[in-house]
Amino acid sequence: MNYIYIIKFIGVAISVALADVCWVKYFHGVEDGNPLKAGLWAVGLIVLGALSIEGYVSDSSLIIAAGIGAFIGTYITVAHKNHVKINKEKKNK
């Protein structure tokens, strides 16, 4: 078993997941009209995106890991936002 490949696979998936969290949070900052929030999330997006690309450009089979990470990052971020929204609505009733 190639442990280096597994570590790269997991690393790419995690970095893309985190980049997607930054991506969603960036759009929330833009939507809220908060330039500082959007700008800071954009920095995270670029840095993590660059690290991710560096990982899967060297081995195109890691694009699968990037896809998995993209789904996980977006899913978790949107699910968390929905959870917070539901809790706020419950408190306001």
N, CA, C and O atoms as a Tinker XYZ file with bonds, in Angstrom:
   372  protein
     1  N      0.853000   -1.185000    0.000000    73     2
     2  CA     0.000000    0.000000    0.000000    64     1     3
     3  C      0.895000    1.243000    0.000000    63     2     4     5
     4  O      1.891000    1.309000    0.720000    81     3
     5  N      0.526000    2.200000   -0.804000    73     3     6
     6  CA     1.322000    3.410000   -0.953000    64     5     7
     7  C      0.810000    4.474000    0.024000    63     6     8     9
     8  O     -0.164000    5.174000   -0.254000    81     7
     9  N      1.482000    4.579000    1.163000    73     7    10
    10  CA     1.045000    5.506000    2.207000    64     9    11
    11  C      1.207000    6.965000    1.791000    63    10    12    13
    12  O      0.422000    7.815000    2.212000    81    11
    13  N      2.200000    7.262000    0.983000    73    11    14
    14  CA     2.412000    8.634000    0.517000    64    13    15
    15  C      1.205000    9.085000   -0.308000    63    14    16    17
    16  O      0.730000   10.210000   -0.148000    81    15
    17  N      0.709000    8.213000   -1.187000    73    15    18
    18  CA    -0.452000    8.545000   -2.009000    64    17    19
    19  C     -1.678000    8.787000   -1.124000    63    18    20    21
    20  O     -2.436000    9.728000   -1.361000    81    19
    21  N     -1.872000    7.960000   -0.123000    73    19    22
    22  CA    -3.019000    8.118000    0.780000    64    21    23
    23  C     -2.932000    9.449000    1.520000    63    22    24    25
    24  O     -3.937000   10.143000    1.677000    81    23
    25  N     -1.742000    9.802000    1.972000    73    23    26
    26  CA    -1.556000   11.081000    2.669000    64    25    27
    27  C     -1.840000   12.241000    1.713000    63    26    28    29
    28  O     -2.498000   13.207000    2.099000    81    27
    29  N     -1.353000   12.160000    0.469000    73    27    30
    30  CA    -1.634000   13.205000   -0.517000    64    29    31
    31  C     -3.136000   13.293000   -0.795000    63    30    32    33
    32  O     -3.694000   14.387000   -0.878000    81    31
    33  N     -3.782000   12.141000   -0.936000    73    31    34
    34  CA    -5.222000   12.096000   -1.218000    64    33    35
    35  C     -5.998000   12.796000   -0.110000    63    34    36    37
    36  O     -6.853000   13.640000   -0.378000    81    35
    37  N     -5.698000   12.445000    1.119000    73    35    38
    38  CA    -6.382000   13.051000    2.271000    64    37    39
    39  C     -6.039000   14.540000    2.363000    63    38    40    41
    40  O     -6.911000   15.361000    2.647000    81    39
    41  N     -4.781000   14.885000    2.126000    73    39    42
    42  CA    -4.363000   16.290000    2.179000    64    41    43
    43  C     -5.086000   17.145000    1.145000    63    42    44    45
    44  O     -5.523000   18.254000    1.454000    81    43
    45  N     -5.214000   16.639000   -0.074000    73    43    46
    46  CA    -5.925000   17.381000   -1.117000    64    45    47
    47  C     -7.394000   17.516000   -0.750000    63    46    48    49
    48  O     -7.969000   18.595000   -0.890000    81    47
    49  N     -8.008000   16.433000   -0.280000    73    47    50
    50  CA    -9.421000   16.486000    0.102000    64    49    51
    51  C     -9.657000   17.503000    1.213000    63    50    52    53
    52  O    -10.619000   18.269000    1.159000    81    51
    53  N     -8.798000   17.514000    2.204000    73    51    54
    54  CA    -8.951000   18.456000    3.322000    64    53    55
    55  C     -8.716000   19.892000    2.862000    63    54    56    57
    56  O     -9.471000   20.792000    3.231000    81    55
    57  N     -7.673000   20.114000    2.060000    73    55    58
    58  CA    -7.397000   21.487000    1.632000    64    57    59
    59  C     -8.507000   22.033000    0.737000    63    58    60    61
    60  O     -8.840000   23.215000    0.823000    81    59
    61  N     -9.083000   21.192000   -0.118000    73    59    62
    62  CA   -10.198000   21.650000   -0.951000    64    61    63
    63  C    -11.439000   21.875000   -0.095000    63    62    64    65
    64  O    -12.184000   22.828000   -0.326000    81    63
    65  N    -11.670000   21.007000    0.891000    73    63    66
    66  CA   -12.816000   21.199000    1.786000    64    65    67
    67  C    -12.701000   22.530000    2.522000    63    66    68    69
    68  O    -13.677000   23.273000    2.628000    81    67
    69  N    -11.519000   22.827000    3.023000    73    67    70
    70  CA   -11.310000   24.097000    3.721000    64    69    71
    71  C    -11.410000   25.289000    2.767000    63    70    72    73
    72  O    -11.920000   26.345000    3.140000    81    71
    73  N    -10.924000   25.118000    1.537000    73    71    74
    74  CA   -11.059000   26.183000    0.544000    64    73    75
    75  C    -12.528000   26.438000    0.234000    63    74    76    77
    76  O    -12.930000   27.584000    0.028000    81    75
    77  N    -13.330000   25.380000    0.199000    73    75    78
    78  CA   -14.760000   25.552000   -0.047000    64    77    79
    79  C    -15.460000   26.231000    1.128000    63    78    80    81
    80  O    -16.403000   26.997000    0.928000    81    79
    81  N    -15.011000   25.959000    2.336000    73    79    82
    82  CA   -15.547000   26.684000    3.488000    64    81    83
    83  C    -15.261000   28.176000    3.304000    63    82    84    85
    84  O    -16.141000   29.012000    3.510000    81    83
    85  N    -14.036000   28.500000    2.917000    73    83    86
    86  CA   -13.675000   29.902000    2.668000    64    85    87
    87  C    -14.518000   30.487000    1.545000    63    86    88    89
    88  O    -14.937000   31.642000    1.620000    81    87
    89  N    -14.767000   29.708000    0.517000    73    87    90
    90  CA   -15.550000   30.160000   -0.626000    64    89    91
    91  C    -16.973000   30.527000   -0.200000    63    90    92    93
    92  O    -17.479000   31.590000   -0.560000    81    91
    93  N    -17.611000   29.651000    0.562000    73    91    94
    94  CA   -18.976000   29.905000    1.025000    64    93    95
    95  C    -18.991000   31.110000    1.967000    63    94    96    97
    96  O    -19.862000   31.973000    1.855000    81    95
    97  N    -18.032000   31.172000    2.895000    73    95    98
    98  CA   -17.968000   32.297000    3.830000    64    97    99
    99  C    -17.669000   33.609000    3.099000    63    98   100   101
   100  O    -18.163000   34.665000    3.496000    81    99
   101  N    -16.873000   33.547000    2.047000    73    99   102
   102  CA   -16.599000   34.722000    1.227000    64   101   103
   103  C    -17.911000   35.258000    0.648000    63   102   104   105
   104  O    -18.186000   36.455000    0.727000    81   103
   105  N    -18.710000   34.373000    0.074000    73   103   106
   106  CA   -19.984000   34.807000   -0.496000    64   105   107
   107  C    -20.933000   35.339000    0.565000    63   106   108   109
   108  O    -21.704000   36.259000    0.292000    81   107
   109  N    -20.893000   34.782000    1.766000    73   107   110
   110  CA   -21.714000   35.328000    2.852000    64   109   111
   111  C    -21.264000   36.752000    3.185000    63   110   112   113
   112  O    -22.099000   37.623000    3.427000    81   111
   113  N    -19.968000   36.992000    3.198000    73   111   114
   114  CA   -19.446000   38.329000    3.467000    64   113   115
   115  C    -19.861000   39.325000    2.395000    63   114   116   117
   116  O    -20.217000   40.464000    2.694000    81   115
   117  N    -19.810000   38.880000    1.134000    73   115   118
   118  CA   -20.242000   39.738000    0.028000    64   117   119
   119  C    -21.739000   40.013000    0.146000    63   118   120   121
   120  O    -22.185000   41.150000   -0.005000    81   119
   121  N    -22.502000   38.964000    0.415000    73   119   122
   122  CA   -23.953000   39.095000    0.555000    64   121   123
   123  C    -24.327000   40.037000    1.697000    63   122   124   125
   124  O    -25.294000   40.793000    1.595000    81   123
   125  N    -23.563000   39.988000    2.775000    73   123   126
   126  CA   -23.812000   40.860000    3.935000    64   125   127
   127  C    -23.316000   42.284000    3.705000    63   126   128   129
   128  O    -23.595000   43.173000    4.510000    81   127
   129  N    -22.591000   42.506000    2.627000    73   127   130
   130  CA   -22.029000   43.826000    2.351000    64   129   131
   131  C    -20.876000   44.181000    3.269000    63   130   132   133
   132  O    -20.641000   45.356000    3.551000    81   131
   133  N    -20.153000   43.170000    3.736000    73   131   134
   134  CA   -19.047000   43.365000    4.672000    64   133   135
   135  C    -17.726000   43.144000    3.933000    63   134   136   137
   136  O    -17.302000   42.000000    3.769000    81   135
   137  N    -17.065000   44.225000    3.482000    73   135   138
   138  CA   -15.849000   44.059000    2.679000    64   137   139
   139  C    -14.678000   43.437000    3.442000    63   138   140   141
   140  O    -13.895000   42.690000    2.855000    81   139
   141  N    -14.546000   43.730000    4.731000    73   139   142
   142  CA   -13.445000   43.155000    5.506000    64   141   143
   143  C    -13.622000   41.639000    5.637000    63   142   144   145
   144  O    -12.685000   40.874000    5.408000    81   143
   145  N    -14.815000   41.223000    6.001000    73   143   146
   146  CA   -15.107000   39.786000    6.133000    64   145   147
   147  C    -14.878000   39.066000    4.802000    63   146   148   149
   148  O    -14.232000   38.019000    4.759000    81   147
   149  N    -15.409000   39.633000    3.723000    73   147   150
   150  CA   -15.247000   39.018000    2.406000    64   149   151
   151  C    -13.771000   38.975000    1.999000    63   150   152   153
   152  O    -13.301000   37.975000    1.455000    81   151
   153  N    -13.057000   40.049000    2.261000    73   151   154
   154  CA   -11.643000   40.110000    1.895000    64   153   155
   155  C    -10.794000   39.085000    2.636000    63   154   156   157
   156  O     -9.924000   38.444000    2.046000    81   155
   157  N    -11.052000   38.936000    3.930000    73   155   158
   158  CA   -10.278000   37.959000    4.711000    64   157   159
   159  C    -10.573000   36.530000    4.264000    63   158   160   161
   160  O     -9.662000   35.706000    4.181000    81   159
   161  N    -11.828000   36.235000    3.980000    73   159   162
   162  CA   -12.165000   34.897000    3.495000    64   161   163
   163  C    -11.570000   34.665000    2.110000    63   162   164   165
   164  O    -11.205000   33.537000    1.776000    81   163
   165  N    -11.467000   35.724000    1.298000    73   163   166
   166  CA   -10.860000   35.594000   -0.030000    64   165   167
   167  C     -9.389000   35.208000    0.077000    63   166   168   169
   168  O     -8.888000   34.428000   -0.733000    81   167
   169  N     -8.702000   35.753000    1.073000    73   167   170
   170  CA    -7.291000   35.389000    1.288000    64   169   171
   171  C     -7.174000   33.892000    1.582000    63   170   172   173
   172  O     -6.343000   33.201000    0.994000    81   171
   173  N     -8.007000   33.404000    2.488000    73   171   174
   174  CA    -7.999000   31.971000    2.804000    64   173   175
   175  C     -8.319000   31.127000    1.587000    63   174   176   177
   176  O     -7.717000   30.075000    1.372000    81   175
   177  N     -9.266000   31.593000    0.795000    73   175   178
   178  CA    -9.656000   30.872000   -0.416000    64   177   179
   179  C     -8.487000   30.758000   -1.389000    63   178   180   181
   180  O     -8.234000   29.681000   -1.929000    81   179
   181  N     -7.781000   31.845000   -1.613000    73   179   182
   182  CA    -6.660000   31.828000   -2.555000    64   181   183
   183  C     -5.525000   30.950000   -2.049000    63   182   184   185
   184  O     -4.972000   30.152000   -2.806000    81   183
   185  N     -5.175000   31.091000   -0.780000    73   183   186
   186  CA    -4.059000   30.311000   -0.229000    64   185   187
   187  C     -4.378000   28.817000   -0.252000    63   186   188   189
   188  O     -3.575000   28.011000   -0.723000    81   187
   189  N     -5.549000   28.456000    0.257000    73   187   190
   190  CA    -5.912000   27.032000    0.275000    64   189   191
   191  C     -6.139000   26.487000   -1.130000    63   190   192   193
   192  O     -5.815000   25.337000   -1.425000    81   191
   193  N     -6.703000   27.335000   -1.995000    73   191   194
   194  CA    -6.880000   26.912000   -3.380000    64   193   195
   195  C     -5.553000   26.626000   -4.062000    63   194   196   197
   196  O     -5.422000   25.645000   -4.795000    81   195
   197  N     -4.572000   27.481000   -3.821000    73   195   198
   198  CA    -3.247000   27.271000   -4.415000    64   197   199
   199  C     -2.607000   25.987000   -3.885000    63   198   200   201
   200  O     -2.008000   25.229000   -4.648000    81   199
   201  N     -2.731000   25.749000   -2.596000    73   199   202
   202  CA    -2.187000   24.506000   -2.025000    64   201   203
   203  C     -2.889000   23.287000   -2.626000    63   202   204   205
   204  O     -2.251000   22.276000   -2.920000    81   203
   205  N     -4.193000   23.390000   -2.802000    73   203   206
   206  CA    -4.947000   22.281000   -3.380000    64   205   207
   207  C     -4.505000   21.998000   -4.808000    63   206   208   209
   208  O     -4.259000   20.851000   -5.179000    81   207
   209  N     -4.409000   23.047000   -5.595000    73   207   210
   210  CA    -4.013000   22.881000   -6.997000    64   209   211
   211  C     -2.626000   22.275000   -7.087000    63   210   212   213
   212  O     -2.371000   21.402000   -7.917000    81   211
   213  N     -1.736000   22.740000   -6.235000    73   211   214
   214  CA    -0.373000   22.188000   -6.212000    64   213   215
   215  C     -0.412000   20.680000   -5.961000    63   214   216   217
   216  O      0.392000   19.930000   -6.515000    81   215
   217  N     -1.346000   20.248000   -5.130000    73   215   218
   218  CA    -1.441000   18.824000   -4.810000    64   217   219
   219  C     -1.926000   17.970000   -5.960000    63   218   220   221
   220  O     -1.358000   16.908000   -6.217000    81   219
   221  N     -2.976000   18.411000   -6.671000    73   219   222
   222  CA    -3.520000   17.526000   -7.701000    64   221   223
   223  C     -2.999000   17.780000   -9.113000    63   222   224   225
   224  O     -3.286000   16.998000  -10.019000    81   223
   225  N     -2.239000   18.855000   -9.320000    73   223   226
   226  CA    -1.629000   19.054000  -10.632000    64   225   227
   227  C     -0.550000   18.004000  -10.863000    63   226   228   229
   228  O     -0.359000   17.536000  -11.985000    81   227
   229  N      0.149000   17.639000   -9.803000    73   227   230
   230  CA     1.218000   16.646000   -9.937000    64   229   231
   231  C      0.683000   15.238000  -10.193000    63   230   232   233
   232  O      1.414000   14.390000  -10.704000    81   231
   233  N     -0.571000   14.976000   -9.851000    73   231   234
   234  CA    -1.162000   13.651000  -10.047000    64   233   235
   235  C     -2.651000   13.830000  -10.309000    63   234   236   237
   236  O     -3.417000   14.113000   -9.388000    81   235
   237  N     -3.059000   13.667000  -11.558000    73   235   238
   238  CA    -4.450000   13.940000  -11.930000    64   237   239
   239  C     -5.448000   12.996000  -11.259000    63   238   240   241
   240  O     -6.641000   13.298000  -11.221000    81   239
   241  N     -4.994000   11.878000  -10.738000    73   239   242
   242  CA    -5.923000   10.988000  -10.034000    64   241   243
   243  C     -6.400000   11.613000   -8.719000    63   242   244   245
   244  O     -7.397000   11.172000   -8.148000    81   243
   245  N     -5.696000   12.631000   -8.245000    73   243   246
   246  CA    -6.102000   13.307000   -7.014000    64   245   247
   247  C     -7.252000   14.292000   -7.240000    63   246   248   249
   248  O     -7.750000   14.900000   -6.291000    81   247
   249  N     -7.672000   14.447000   -8.502000    73   247   250
   250  CA    -8.839000   15.284000   -8.777000    64   249   251
   251  C    -10.072000   14.686000   -8.101000    63   250   252   253
   252  O    -10.979000   15.418000   -7.708000    81   251
   253  N    -10.108000   13.385000   -7.968000    73   251   254
   254  CA   -11.206000   12.724000   -7.243000    64   253   255
   255  C    -11.224000   13.199000   -5.795000    63   254   256   257
   256  O    -12.286000   13.486000   -5.243000    81   255
   257  N    -10.052000   13.281000   -5.185000    73   255   258
   258  CA    -9.958000   13.780000   -3.804000    64   257   259
   259  C    -10.441000   15.217000   -3.730000    63   258   260   261
   260  O    -11.107000   15.602000   -2.769000    81   259
   261  N    -10.106000   16.016000   -4.745000    73   259   262
   262  CA   -10.545000   17.411000   -4.774000    64   261   263
   263  C    -12.068000   17.484000   -4.861000    63   262   264   265
   264  O    -12.685000   18.311000   -4.191000    81   263
   265  N    -12.670000   16.641000   -5.667000    73   263   266
   266  CA   -14.126000   16.616000   -5.781000    64   265   267
   267  C    -14.798000   16.227000   -4.478000    63   266   268   269
   268  O    -15.803000   16.818000   -4.083000    81   267
   269  N    -14.236000   15.232000   -3.816000    73   267   270
   270  CA   -14.772000   14.809000   -2.519000    64   269   271
   271  C    -14.651000   15.940000   -1.505000    63   270   272   273
   272  O    -15.594000   16.224000   -0.767000    81   271
   273  N    -13.498000   16.578000   -1.470000    73   271   274
   274  CA   -13.286000   17.692000   -0.550000    64   273   275
   275  C    -14.212000   18.853000   -0.830000    63   274   276   277
   276  O    -14.709000   19.490000    0.098000    81   275
   277  N    -14.453000   19.139000   -2.116000    73   275   278
   278  CA   -15.356000   20.238000   -2.487000    64   277   279
   279  C    -16.764000   19.968000   -1.965000    63   278   280   281
   280  O    -17.405000   20.859000   -1.408000    81   279
   281  N    -17.242000   18.744000   -2.146000    73   279   282
   282  CA   -18.578000   18.394000   -1.656000    64   281   283
   283  C    -18.655000   18.513000   -0.143000    63   282   284   285
   284  O    -19.584000   19.117000    0.392000    81   283
   285  N    -17.680000   17.937000    0.541000    73   283   286
   286  CA   -17.695000   17.933000    2.007000    64   285   287
   287  C    -17.634000   19.355000    2.561000    63   286   288   289
   288  O    -18.398000   19.701000    3.462000    81   287
   289  N    -16.741000   20.172000    2.036000    73   287   290
   290  CA   -16.597000   21.538000    2.536000    64   289   291
   291  C    -17.853000   22.362000    2.366000    63   290   292   293
   292  O    -18.275000   23.060000    3.288000    81   291
   293  N    -18.452000   22.285000    1.186000    73   291   294
   294  CA   -19.673000   23.044000    0.934000    64   293   295
   295  C    -20.833000   22.508000    1.750000    63   294   296   297
   296  O    -21.591000   23.282000    2.334000    81   295
   297  N    -20.978000   21.200000    1.796000    73   295   298
   298  CA   -22.085000   20.587000    2.532000    64   297   299
   299  C    -22.044000   20.969000    4.012000    63   298   300   301
   300  O    -23.051000   21.385000    4.583000    81   299
   301  N    -20.884000   20.824000    4.614000    73   299   302
   302  CA   -20.758000   21.124000    6.050000    64   301   303
   303  C    -21.026000   22.597000    6.327000    63   302   304   305
   304  O    -21.707000   22.928000    7.298000    81   303
   305  N    -20.506000   23.478000    5.495000    73   303   306
   306  CA   -20.683000   24.911000    5.729000    64   305   307
   307  C    -22.144000   25.328000    5.590000    63   306   308   309
   308  O    -22.658000   26.067000    6.429000    81   307
   309  N    -22.814000   24.863000    4.543000    73   307   310
   310  CA   -24.218000   25.229000    4.337000    64   309   311
   311  C    -25.103000   24.574000    5.400000    63   310   312   313
   312  O    -26.039000   25.203000    5.894000    81   311
   313  N    -24.820000   23.324000    5.755000    73   311   314
   314  CA   -25.596000   22.656000    6.795000    64   313   315
   315  C    -25.440000   23.390000    8.128000    63   314   316   317
   316  O    -26.412000   23.536000    8.868000    81   315
   317  N    -24.243000   23.846000    8.435000    73   315   318
   318  CA   -24.010000   24.594000    9.679000    64   317   319
   319  C    -24.786000   25.908000    9.669000    63   318   320   321
   320  O    -25.399000   26.283000   10.668000    81   319
   321  N    -24.753000   26.603000    8.534000    73   319   322
   322  CA   -25.484000   27.871000    8.429000    64   321   323
   323  C    -26.980000   27.636000    8.628000    63   322   324   325
   324  O    -27.640000   28.407000    9.323000    81   323
   325  N    -27.513000   26.586000    8.027000    73   323   326
   326  CA   -28.935000   26.269000    8.198000    64   325   327
   327  C    -29.259000   25.919000    9.642000    63   326   328   329
   328  O    -30.312000   26.304000   10.151000    81   327
   329  N    -28.373000   25.199000   10.302000    73   327   330
   330  CA   -28.566000   24.826000   11.705000    64   329   331
   331  C    -28.617000   26.076000   12.589000    63   330   332   333
   332  O    -29.475000   26.186000   13.465000    81   331
   333  N    -27.708000   27.004000   12.359000    73   331   334
   334  CA   -27.678000   28.256000   13.123000    64   333   335
   335  C    -28.954000   29.050000   12.871000    63   334   336   337
   336  O    -29.536000   29.607000   13.802000    81   335
   337  N    -29.386000   29.103000   11.623000    73   335   338
   338  CA   -30.599000   29.846000   11.268000    64   337   339
   339  C    -31.823000   29.252000   11.966000    63   338   340   341
   340  O    -32.653000   29.999000   12.484000    81   339
   341  N    -31.947000   27.943000   11.989000    73   339   342
   342  CA   -33.078000   27.272000   12.650000    64   341   343
   343  C    -33.060000   27.551000   14.142000    63   342   344   345
   344  O    -34.110000   27.811000   14.730000    81   343
   345  N    -31.878000   27.504000   14.773000    73   343   346
   346  CA   -31.780000   27.784000   16.217000    64   345   347
   347  C    -32.162000   29.218000   16.525000    63   346   348   349
   348  O    -32.809000   29.466000   17.543000    81   347
   349  N    -31.784000   30.178000   15.679000    73   347   350
   350  CA   -32.165000   31.573000   15.890000    64   349   351
   351  C    -33.664000   31.751000   15.780000    63   350   352   353
   352  O    -34.265000   32.497000   16.554000    81   351
   353  N    -34.270000   31.070000   14.822000    73   351   354
   354  CA   -35.722000   31.155000   14.642000    64   353   355
   355  C    -36.456000   30.568000   15.843000    63   354   356   357
   356  O    -37.489000   31.096000   16.253000    81   355
   357  N    -35.937000   29.485000   16.408000    73   355   358
   358  CA   -36.549000   28.860000   17.585000    64   357   359
   359  C    -36.468000   29.796000   18.781000    63   358   360   361
   360  O    -37.416000   29.885000   19.562000    81   359
   361  N    -35.343000   30.495000   18.934000    73   359   362
   362  CA   -35.169000   31.409000   20.065000    64   361   363
   363  C    -36.078000   32.637000   19.950000    63   362   364   365
   364  O    -36.509000   33.191000   20.961000    81   363
   365  N    -36.366000   33.057000   18.718000    73   363   366
   366  CA   -37.194000   34.236000   18.495000    64   365   367
   367  C    -38.681000   33.962000   18.654000    63   366   368   369
   368  O    -39.474000   34.903000   18.693000    81   367
   369  N    -39.078000   32.696000   18.748000    73   367   370
   370  CA   -40.508000   32.360000   18.900000    64   369   371
   371  C    -40.950000   32.416000   20.319000    63   370   372
   372  O    -42.118000   32.161000   20.612000    81   371
